[in-house]
Amino acid sequence: MKNKYMIPHLILTAIASLGMAMIVHADESTNPNLDTTTESVSAPDTGALLNSMEERVPMISLLQEQGLVGIGNDGQLSIRGSISEQQTKAIRAENNDRKAYCEILAKEYGESFKKIQKEFAAEKIKIASPGTFIEDEDGDWVKKGN
């Protein structure tokens, strides 16, 4: 088994990378209908998954800012309002990639999927912008504070 302290570091690094992409693409996120429907049914590695997820950052950021998408306590995105079919497909693809990414890390580090998923969710929630809907441990939806 690899070092247990590497898992949070890898998750943090990956999410920080996606967080930077959110900042870089913030100006591009004015159109919620961006073509970001890259579907990843079975991405071969973490690099491909991260690239695929990064492509969807502008659209997801905007939907979160608008309160139409929230982050579940499992790290999955949850649709909370009316969005287009294209956006729905992108959210499904994102959730598939997030799940696959956590599965890869769990296998690689000999940890449970649930543990990795929980750490992934915690990091996603941590870097989410204030006002983003998040699901707490009890399953209640709240807006993230400052």
Buried (B, 14 or more C-beta within 10 A) or exposed (E): EEEEEEBBEBBBEBBEBBBEBBEEBBEEBEEBEBEBBBEBEEBEEBEBBBBBBBBBBBBBBBBBBEEBBBBBBBBBBBBBEEBEEBBEBBBBBBBBBBBBBBEBBBEBBEBEEEBBBBBBBBBBBEBBEEEBBBBEEEEEBEEBEE
